[in-house]
Amino acid sequence: MLRPCPRSAKGCPSTDRRESATGRGRRAPRIAAGRAPVAACQAILLLLAGGCVDLGGGSNSPEDPQADAARTVTRTDTPDGRPVRVTLDASASRDGGAPIVSYEWILDGEVIAVGQKADVTLEPGDYAFTLRVTDEVGRVDEDSVTVKVGGPRRTDFNLVISTSGGGGSVEPPVGVSTFPAGSTVVVRATADEGFRFVRFSGDISTTEAATAVVMDRDRFVTAEFVSIEAADHPLFFAPWAPGEIRNVSQGNNGPFTHQGLFAWDVPMPIGTPVLAVGAGRVIRVVEEHPRNDPEDPDQVRQANFVTIDHGDGLVSNYVHLDQRGVIVEPGQFVARGQVIAFSCDTGNTTGPHLHYEIVDPSNRSVPSGFFEAPRRGGVAEQGDEFASRNELSIESLDGYVQSKLPLDAFLGNGVELFDDSLPAFFYDNQETYTVRGRVIDGTRLVCVALVEPATNETVFCNLTPVDDEGRFDIELTFGEEFDGSYFMGMITGDEGAEGVLTHQVVIHPPLDAEARPLAVIDEPGTIVTRFNEVHALIGENSVSPVGRGLSYRWTQVGGPTVLIDDPTAANTVFRTEPAIGEERVSFQLVVFDGLSYSLPAQIDFFMPDSFFVEGIGVSNTVCESEDECVADGTSVISLSAGTIAGWVQLLNIEPGDSAIFQIIDPQGHMVRAKLLPEFDQRAGRSFLRFAWSTEGLEPLPGTWVGLYQHNGRGAAQVTFEVAP
């Protein structure tokens, strides 16, 4: 006798209507194929030994059909938000031991369409379909496919703002604010009393307390504040360009070379501008030593450096500078934020970096900190990362008074000073100075000695007898014949005796601040520029109050490296280069009249992000295949031996367009340039396949840029990161 199979038996699909999509709070799709008939159970049942046997068998049987919905288009967009027609495609399904006779498309348990291909009309959303196929003997198989229908392009975006560290407020306020797509929002941070603003982080990264944000996507921004705690040591600004973020590789009492020192090592690419941390006067310059040779580990390593007196017994040292990379002279006055040199790897280093420290006039280490460092007292530690706020300040020099010689400056030579009014570093050649003290080693003669650094020759030693208690009182006058830089020390004993030369001093003519030349740049302020524009730097209106002729020196402070046509001309030009993100390119001009240097004048150029010019653009995406190249975002690829290749999706490209593709390393240098063929247009999108060899390409860690110049009409960029 024949018995009906249980409802759960394989091969007898249920005909019960389950909870509908509408009943679950979701709008049911509209079906273009008409009504969906319920499939009948076509199982052939045999009565065998009183049991029910389903000839459809289990899913592992080779006789089963194979459901395959892979040919269904899984992604489509509806820019205006209207429903779209989507074809559900089961044509890849295969027969098993018997032909397939039924194709059912199920959504949320409900059969909404039938047929090998079925058209359904869907509104924006995600739909998880099940394809169920049944052959003529009742065997069944299922497959699943998810169809995504993209909605209309967003007309507004969210700006989500939070604060870190407390102690401040932001505008727009903390929370979520919505703004129209493409609009520009100024985000401001205001620190409370006793706190200071550090930086914005998240989707924008800047130390500026007010910054403009373009709402081209949802943005998440955090304003960071720190408490200003009274420090028992001096604070200075960081010695690199404002806005640049750098990390500390070795801090105070560091385990490598800073034992017992208050000093910091900051990695910097060769050629990075080094800025004065405060106003003062240059004491000493050494710049003749060559860069380190990695092929010669036994070379004698000597560092180039600059030393600046800031007054009040505080002196800054900047070490490992480039050969002939110092652009200040001994005796020159400098302002806070003035470029003084360029970084390198000279001396005892394992790589390019700046060694920076504060010392006293006897070169003894002094505790200090950074205004910008987010730690108590500004004492940055190894691994800390922060942005400089070292803006040029001419007024910072107004309060400068040179440091005085410590009373124990010559104790190593057996001399104790009584008068702390003696200059530590700078002597007027027409002034008379009095040196008072006593000899503590029992000798009967003492002198102030000057030694010429280049020849190590003693050029001045005024031997003076001491009284019975070893006291002396020396009148010291240097004439104009001694103008220049020397080592100074005090020597006790007979003529010809040796002593320790502990100080570098500069002897100079009388100073007249009113006679100092004045550097003047036309069009001061900030100028907005874009990639590949030529701009003039005009310094011809600089003046010498005493009518002397002027020489000129233009120096770039920060931003992507550009080439100044003639940095020694009164008027010159430069062409803007590609930037990563929003960049400020600054230049300083210093003039020299043969006797003294001016303080710097500065001009700033602001380069907006992305270089989208005249509608030309490129999505910031590198893809392994064209199908994956659908979303914006920074790519991460490894720079290694061989070839880097991928697809880039281009926007607003016209047929016949071509481009130059340039690769810019993290130091701003162009390392590859290639003429590319016409863009490939298909499926409503434009794709460009790029490839270049990495042979001979140094894999510098950091952000690299692939820059596209489109027929001279505009440019766009794609960035990628190279890990250390």
C-alpha positions in Angstrom: 0.0 0.0 0.0 1.2 3.5 -0.7 1.7 5.8 2.3 2.3 9.6 2.0 5.8 10.8 3.0 6.1 12.9 6.2 6.1 16.6 5.4 9.8 16.8 6.4 11.0 14.1 4.0 13.5 15.2 1.4 11.8 15.7 -1.9 8.5 17.0 -0.6 9.0 20.7 -0.4 6.6 22.5 2.0 3.8 24.5 0.6 3.0 26.3 3.8 3.3 30.1 3.6 5.8 31.3 6.2 5.9 34.7 7.7 6.0 37.2 4.9 8.7 39.9 4.4 6.0 42.5 4.9 5.0 40.9 8.2 8.6 41.2 9.4 8.7 44.9 9.0 10.3 45.0 5.6 8.7 46.0 2.3 8.2 43.0 0.1 9.7 43.2 -3.4 7.4 43.7 -6.2 7.4 40.6 -8.5 7.5 41.4 -12.3 6.9 37.7 -13.3 3.4 37.6 -12.1 2.0 35.3 -9.4 4.2 32.4 -8.1 2.5 29.0 -8.2 3.2 26.6 -5.4 5.2 23.6 -6.7 3.6 20.2 -6.2 5.5 17.4 -4.6 6.7 15.2 -7.5 8.2 12.5 -5.4 7.7 8.9 -6.5 7.1 6.8 -3.5 7.6 3.0 -3.4 6.3 0.8 -0.7 9.2 -1.4 0.2 9.0 -3.7 3.3 6.3 -1.5 4.7 8.5 1.6 4.6 8.5 4.9 2.8 11.5 5.3 0.4 12.3 8.7 -1.2 14.0 8.1 -4.5 15.3 11.7 -4.3 18.0 10.4 -1.9 20.3 12.5 0.2 22.3 15.6 -0.9 25.5 13.5 -1.4 24.0 11.3 -4.1 25.6 11.8 -7.6 22.0 11.6 -9.0 21.0 14.9 -7.3 20.5 18.0 -9.3 22.9 21.0 -8.6 21.4 24.4 -7.9 23.6 27.3 -8.9 22.6 30.9 -8.7 26.1 32.3 -9.5 25.1 34.0 -12.7 22.8 36.4 -10.9 24.0 40.0 -10.9 24.7 40.6 -7.2 25.2 44.4 -7.2 23.2 47.1 -8.9 22.6 50.7 -8.1 19.6 53.0 -8.3 21.0 56.6 -8.3 17.5 58.1 -7.9 16.2 55.6 -5.4 13.6 54.1 -7.7 13.0 50.3 -7.8 15.1 48.5 -10.3 14.5 45.2 -12.2 17.0 42.4 -11.3 17.2 39.1 -13.2 17.6 36.0 -10.9 19.6 33.6 -13.0 19.7 29.8 -12.4 21.1 28.9 -15.8 24.3 27.5 -14.3 22.3 24.8 -12.4 22.9 21.2 -13.7 20.8 18.1 -14.0 21.6 15.0 -12.0 20.0 11.6 -12.7 16.9 13.3 -14.1 16.1 16.7 -15.7 15.3 19.7 -13.5 11.6 20.5 -13.9 11.2 23.3 -11.3 13.1 26.5 -10.3 11.8 28.3 -7.3 13.2 31.6 -5.9 12.5 32.0 -2.2 12.9 35.2 0.0 12.2 35.1 3.7 10.6 31.6 3.4 8.2 32.7 0.6 8.4 31.6 -3.0 8.3 34.9 -4.9 9.3 33.8 -8.4 9.7 30.7 -10.5 11.7 29.8 -13.6 15.3 29.4 -14.6 15.4 33.1 -15.1 13.0 35.3 -13.3 12.8 39.1 -13.2 11.9 40.8 -9.9 11.6 44.5 -9.1 13.6 45.5 -6.0 13.9 48.7 -4.0 17.2 49.7 -2.4 18.4 47.1 0.2 20.0 43.7 0.6 18.1 40.6 -0.4 19.1 37.0 0.5 17.5 34.7 -2.0 17.4 30.9 -1.9 17.2 29.0 -5.3 15.5 25.6 -5.0 15.6 23.2 -7.9 13.6 20.0 -8.2 14.0 17.3 -10.8 11.3 15.1 -12.3 11.8 12.3 -9.7 11.5 14.7 -6.8 15.2 15.2 -5.9 15.9 18.7 -4.6 18.9 21.0 -4.2 19.3 24.6 -3.0 21.8 27.5 -3.5 21.8 31.0 -2.0 22.7 34.4 -3.4 22.6 37.9 -2.0 21.6 40.8 -4.2 22.6 44.3 -3.1 20.7 47.3 -4.5 22.5 50.5 -3.8 20.4 53.6 -3.0 20.7 57.1 -4.2 23.9 59.1 -3.7 23.9 60.7 -0.3 23.1 64.4 -0.3 24.5 65.0 3.2 27.1 63.5 5.5 27.7 63.3 9.2 30.4 65.0 11.1 31.0 63.2 14.4 33.1 65.2 16.9 34.5 64.1 20.2 37.2 65.4 22.6 40.1 63.7 24.4 41.7 64.8 27.6 38.9 67.2 28.5 39.7 70.8 29.1 38.2 72.3 25.9 35.3 72.7 23.6 34.7 72.4 19.9 32.5 74.0 17.3 30.4 72.3 15.9 29.7 70.8 19.4 30.5 67.3 20.5 28.2 64.8 18.9 26.8 64.3 15.4 26.1 67.2 13.0 24.8 66.7 9.4 26.0 68.9 6.5 25.3 68.9 2.7 27.7 66.9 0.6 30.5 69.0 -0.8 30.1 71.7 1.8 33.1 73.1 3.8 32.8 73.1 7.6 35.3 75.0 9.8 36.0 73.0 12.9 37.3 75.0 15.9 38.9 73.9 19.2 39.0 76.3 22.2 41.1 75.2 25.2 39.9 76.0 28.7 42.0 77.9 31.1 44.8 75.7 32.3 44.7 73.5 29.2 46.0 73.7 25.7 44.8 72.3 22.4 47.1 69.6 21.0 45.7 68.4 17.7 42.7 67.2 15.7 43.0 63.5 14.9 40.8 60.9 13.1 39.6 61.8 9.6 41.5 65.0 9.8 45.0 65.4 11.3 46.2 68.9 12.1 47.6 71.0 15.0 45.7 74.0 13.8 43.0 75.0 16.2 40.7 75.9 13.3 40.6 73.8 10.2 38.4 73.5 7.1 36.8 70.1 6.4 35.2 69.2 3.1 32.2 67.0 3.7 32.8 64.4 1.0 32.1 61.5 3.4 31.2 60.8 7.0 34.0 62.2 9.1 35.0 61.3 12.7 37.1 63.9 14.4 38.7 64.0 17.9 40.0 67.2 19.4 42.8 66.5 21.9 43.5 68.7 24.9 46.1 68.4 27.6 46.6 70.1 31.0 49.2 72.8 31.2 51.2 71.8 34.3 53.8 74.1 35.7 57.2 72.8 34.6 60.3 73.2 36.7 62.4 73.5 33.5 62.3 75.6 30.3 60.1 74.7 27.3 60.9 75.2 23.7 59.1 74.6 20.4 59.9 71.5 18.3 62.8 72.0 15.8 60.9 71.0 12.7 58.3 72.7 10.4 54.9 73.6 11.9 52.2 71.0 11.3 54.6 68.2 10.6 54.2 65.2 12.9 57.4 63.4 13.9 58.2 60.7 16.5 61.0 60.4 19.2 63.3 57.4 18.6 65.4 58.1 21.7 64.6 60.3 24.7 66.1 61.5 27.9 68.6 59.0 29.4 68.0 56.8 26.4 69.5 53.3 26.4 71.6 53.9 23.3 73.6 57.1 23.5 71.7 59.3 25.9 72.7 57.9 29.2 72.7 60.8 31.7 71.6 63.3 29.0 68.4 65.4 28.5 68.3 64.9 24.8 66.1 63.7 22.0 66.6 61.9 18.7 64.0 62.6 16.0 64.2 60.6 12.7 64.2 62.9 9.7 64.8 62.2 6.0 68.0 63.7 4.7 67.5 67.4 3.7 64.6 68.1 6.2 64.7 71.8 7.3 65.8 72.2 10.9 64.2 75.2 12.8 65.5 77.2 15.7 63.5 76.2 18.8 63.7 79.8 20.1 65.2 83.2 19.4 68.8 83.8 20.0 72.3 84.1 18.4 74.4 81.5 16.6 77.5 80.5 18.6 79.2 77.8 16.5 78.8 76.1 13.1 80.4 72.9 11.9 79.4 71.7 8.4 82.5 70.4 6.6 82.1 66.7 7.5 80.8 64.3 4.7 77.8 62.0 4.9 78.3 58.6 6.3 79.4 55.9 3.8 77.5 52.6 4.4 80.2 50.8 2.5 82.9 52.0 4.8 82.1 51.0 8.4 85.6 52.0 9.6 85.3 55.6 8.5 85.9 58.4 11.1 82.5 59.6 11.9 82.2 63.3 12.7 79.0 65.2 13.0 78.0 68.6 11.7 76.1 70.8 14.1 74.8 74.2 15.0 74.8 75.8 18.5 72.5 78.7 19.5 72.5 80.8 22.6 68.9 81.7 23.8 69.9 83.7 26.8 69.4 83.0 30.5 72.1 80.3 30.4 70.3 78.1 27.8 71.9 76.9 24.7 70.5 74.5 22.0 72.5 72.0 20.0 71.4 70.6 16.6 73.5 67.6 15.6 74.0 65.2 12.5 73.4 68.0 10.0 74.2 67.7 6.3 77.6 68.6 4.8 77.4 72.3 3.8 73.8 72.1 5.0 74.0 74.9 7.6 72.6 78.3 6.4 73.5 80.5 9.4 76.8 81.9 10.6 78.4 82.4 14.0 77.2 85.7 15.5 74.0 85.8 13.4 70.7 86.6 15.2 67.9 84.1 14.5 64.2 84.1 15.3 62.1 81.3 16.6 61.0 79.2 13.7 63.8 80.3 11.4 65.4 77.6 9.2 69.0 77.1 10.3 70.1 73.9 8.6 69.1 70.6 6.9 69.2 67.2 8.6 71.4 64.3 7.6 73.2 61.3 9.1 76.7 62.8 9.7 78.5 61.5 12.8 77.8 58.5 15.0 74.4 57.5 13.6 72.5 54.4 12.3 70.3 56.5 10.0 69.2 60.1 9.3 67.9 61.9 12.3 68.3 65.1 14.4 69.9 65.0 17.8 68.5 68.0 19.8 69.3 69.0 23.3 69.5 72.0 25.7 72.8 72.7 27.5 74.2 75.4 29.7 77.1 77.7 28.5 79.6 75.0 29.8 77.9 72.4 27.6 76.3 70.6 30.5 73.0 68.9 29.9 69.9 70.9 31.1 66.4 69.4 31.7 63.9 70.9 29.2 60.7 70.0 27.3 58.6 70.8 24.3 55.5 73.0 24.2 53.8 70.5 21.9 54.6 67.2 23.7 51.5 65.7 25.3 53.2 64.8 28.6 53.7 66.4 31.9 56.2 69.2 31.6 56.5 68.6 27.8 59.1 65.9 28.4 58.7 63.6 25.3 59.6 60.0 25.7 60.7 57.4 23.2 57.9 56.5 20.9 56.0 59.7 21.4 54.6 61.4 18.3 53.5 65.0 18.0 53.2 67.9 15.6 55.3 71.0 15.7 53.8 74.4 16.4 57.1 76.3 15.7 55.8 79.2 13.7 58.2 81.9 12.6 58.2 84.8 15.2 60.4 87.8 14.6 59.1 89.4 17.8 60.6 86.5 19.8 64.0 88.1 19.5 62.9 91.3 21.3 63.7 89.9 24.7 66.9 88.2 23.9 69.9 89.0 26.2 73.0 86.8 25.8 74.0 84.3 28.4 76.7 85.0 31.0 79.7 82.9 31.8 79.1 80.6 34.8 81.4 81.2 37.8 82.6 77.6 37.5 83.2 77.7 33.8 87.0 77.3 34.2 87.2 75.2 37.3 88.7 72.4 35.1 91.6 74.7 34.5 92.1 75.6 38.2 90.3 79.0 38.0 87.3 80.2 39.9 85.5 83.3 38.6 84.1 86.0 41.0 82.0 88.1 38.5 79.1 86.6 36.7 78.7 89.6 34.3 81.2 88.3 31.7 79.6 87.4 28.4 79.5 83.7 27.6 79.9 83.8 23.9 79.9 87.3 22.2 82.4 90.1 22.6 82.4 93.6 21.1 85.8 94.4 19.7 85.6 97.9 21.1 84.4 97.0 24.6 86.7 96.4 27.7 85.8 93.5 29.9 87.0 92.8 33.4 87.8 89.2 34.5 88.0 88.7 38.2 88.7 85.5 40.1 91.4 83.4 41.7 93.7 80.6 40.8 93.1 77.5 43.0 96.0 75.3 41.9 98.8 77.4 43.5 100.4 78.7 40.2 101.5 82.3 39.9 100.4 83.2 36.3 97.0 83.2 34.5 95.8 84.3 31.1 92.7 84.4 29.0 93.6 82.4 25.8 92.1 82.4 22.3 92.8 79.6 19.9 92.0 79.6 16.2 89.8 76.5 15.5 91.1 75.7 12.0 94.9 75.8 12.9 94.7 75.2 16.7 97.1 78.1 17.0 97.0 80.3 20.2 96.5 83.9 18.9 95.9 85.6 22.2 97.2 85.0 25.8 97.5 88.0 28.2 99.7 86.4 31.0 98.9 88.1 34.3 100.5 87.5 37.7 98.2 86.7 40.6 98.6 88.0 44.2 99.6 86.0 47.3 96.0 84.6 47.6 95.9 83.7 43.9 93.5 86.5 43.0 93.6 88.3 39.7 91.9 91.2 38.0 92.3 91.3 34.2 91.3 94.1 31.9 90.3 92.3 28.6 90.1 94.2 25.3 89.9 92.6 21.8 90.6 94.9 18.8 89.0 94.5 15.4 92.0 92.4 14.3 90.5 89.6 16.3 87.1 89.6 14.7 86.0 86.0 14.1 85.3 82.8 16.0 87.7 81.2 18.6 87.9 78.7 21.4 88.4 80.5 24.7 89.8 79.2 27.9 92.0 80.2 30.9 95.5 78.9 31.3 97.4 78.9 34.6 101.2 78.4 35.1 104.1 79.5 33.0 103.9 80.7 29.5 103.3 77.8 27.2 101.3 75.9 29.7 98.2 74.2 28.4 94.6 74.4 29.6 91.2 73.2 28.7 89.5 75.4 26.0 85.8 75.2 27.1 84.0 77.9 25.1 83.4 79.0 21.6 83.3 82.8 21.4 82.7 85.3 18.6 84.4 88.6 18.5 82.6 91.2 16.4 82.3 94.9 15.6 79.8 97.0 17.6 76.2 96.1 16.9 73.7 98.6 15.5 70.2 97.0 15.3 69.0 100.0 13.3 71.6 99.2 10.6 70.5 95.6 10.2 69.1 94.9 6.7 65.4 94.1 6.3 64.1 91.2 4.2 60.8 92.1 2.5 58.6 89.7 0.4 55.9 91.1 -1.8 52.4 89.6 -1.3 52.9 88.5 2.4 50.4 86.1 3.8 48.9 82.8 2.5 48.3 82.2 -1.2 46.1 79.3 -2.4 47.8 77.3 -5.1 47.4 74.0 -7.0 49.6 71.4 -8.5 51.9 72.4 -11.4 51.4 76.1 -11.0 54.3 78.5 -11.2 54.7 81.2 -8.6 57.1 84.1 -8.2 59.0 84.8 -5.0 59.7 88.6 -5.0 62.3 89.9 -2.6 63.6 92.9 -4.5 62.2 95.4 -2.1 64.4 94.2 0.7 66.6 97.1 2.0 69.8 97.9 3.7 69.4 101.0 6.0 73.1 101.9 5.4 72.9 101.6 1.6 75.0 98.4 1.3 74.4 95.9 -1.5 72.4 92.8 -0.6 72.7 89.1 -1.2 69.7 86.9 -1.0 68.9 83.4 0.2 65.5 81.7 -0.3 64.8 78.6 1.8 61.8 76.3 1.9 60.5 75.6 5.4 57.9 72.8 5.0 55.5 71.0 2.7 56.2 68.8 -0.4 59.7 69.6 -1.6 59.8 72.0 -4.5 62.6 73.3 -6.7 63.4 77.0 -6.4 64.7 78.2 -9.7 67.5 80.4 -8.2 67.5 80.5 -4.4 70.1 83.3 -4.4 68.2 85.7 -6.6 66.2 88.7 -5.4 63.3 87.5 -7.5 62.8 83.8 -8.4 60.1 81.3 -9.1 59.0 77.8 -8.1 56.6 75.2 -9.4 54.2 73.5 -7.0 54.7 69.7 -6.6 52.2 67.0 -5.5 51.1 67.1 -1.9 49.7 64.4 0.3 46.6 65.7 1.9 46.3 69.4 2.6 49.7 71.0 2.7 51.3 74.4 3.5 54.4 75.2 1.5 56.4 78.0 3.2 59.5 80.0 2.2 61.8 82.2 4.2 64.0 85.0 2.8 67.2 86.2 4.6 69.3 89.0 3.1 73.0 89.9 3.9 74.6 93.2 3.4 78.2 92.1 3.9 78.2 92.9 7.5 75.1 91.5 9.1 72.1 89.3 8.3 68.5 90.2 8.4 65.9 88.3 10.3 63.8 86.2 7.9 60.6 87.2 6.1 58.2 84.4 5.3 55.5 83.7 2.7 53.1 80.7 2.7 51.3 78.8 0.0 48.3 76.6 0.8 47.8 73.5 -1.4 44.3 71.9 -1.1 43.9 68.2 -0.9 43.4 65.8 -3.9 44.2 68.1 -6.8 40.9 67.6 -8.4 41.1 70.2 -11.2 38.4 71.0 -13.8 36.4 67.9 -13.0 39.3 65.5 -13.5 39.6 62.9 -10.7 40.7 59.5 -9.7 39.3 57.3 -7.0 41.8 56.8 -4.3 41.9 53.1 -4.8 44.3 50.5 -6.0 42.6 47.2 -6.9 43.8 43.7 -7.8 41.1 43.4 -10.5 38.7 45.8 -12.1 35.7 44.2 -10.4 37.1 45.0 -7.0 37.8 48.7 -8.0 34.5 50.1 -6.7 35.2 52.0 -3.5 37.3 54.9 -2.4 39.9 54.5 0.3 43.7 54.5 0.7 45.3 51.3 -0.5 48.0 49.4 1.3 50.4 47.5 -0.9 53.9 46.1 -0.3 56.8 47.7 -2.1 59.2 44.8 -2.8 61.3 43.3 -5.6 59.5 42.8 -8.8 56.5 44.8 -10.1 53.7 46.7 -8.5 50.5 46.5 -10.6 46.8 47.1 -10.3 43.7 48.8 -11.6 42.7 52.3 -10.9 39.1 53.5 -11.4 39.1 57.0 -13.0 36.3 59.5 -12.8 35.1 62.0 -15.4 37.6 60.9 -18.0 36.9 61.6 -21.7 37.6 59.2 -24.6 41.1 59.7 -25.9 42.5 61.1 -22.7 46.0 60.1 -21.8 48.2 60.7 -18.8 51.7 60.9 -17.3 52.0 58.6 -14.3 54.6 59.7 -11.7 55.6 58.0 -8.5 56.6 60.3 -5.6 58.4 58.8 -2.6 57.8 59.9 1.0 60.6 62.5 0.7 58.8 64.2 -2.2 61.2 62.9 -4.9 59.9 61.7 -8.3 61.3 58.2 -8.8 59.4 57.0 -11.9 57.5 58.6 -14.8 55.7 56.8 -17.6 53.5 57.8 -20.6 50.4 55.7 -20.4 48.0 54.6 -23.3 44.5 55.8 -23.6 42.1 55.0 -20.8 39.9 51.9 -21.1 36.2 52.8 -21.1 33.6 50.1 -20.3 30.5 49.5 -18.2 30.0 53.2 -17.6 33.3 53.4 -15.8 36.9 54.2 -16.8 39.8 52.0 -15.8 43.5 52.3 -16.1 45.9 49.5 -15.5 49.2 50.6 -14.2 52.5 48.7 -13.6 56.0 49.6 -12.8 59.2 47.9 -11.9 60.5 48.2 -8.4 64.1 47.4 -9.4 66.4 50.0 -7.9 63.6 51.6 -6.0 64.5 52.1 -2.3 61.5 51.0 -0.2 61.3 54.0 2.1 58.5 53.5 4.7 55.7 55.9 4.6 53.1 57.3 2.2 53.9 57.1 -1.5 51.9 58.9 -4.2 51.0 57.8 -7.7 50.2 61.1 -9.5 48.2 61.3 -12.8 48.4 64.4 -15.0 45.5 64.3 -17.5 46.4 66.0 -20.8 47.6 69.0 -18.9 44.0 69.8 -17.9 44.3 68.6 -14.3 45.7 66.0 -12.0 44.7 63.5 -9.4 46.5 61.1 -7.1 46.4 57.7 -5.5 48.3 57.0 -2.3 49.6 53.8 -0.8 51.5 52.9 2.3 54.8 51.1 2.6 55.4 49.4 5.9 58.9 49.5 7.6 
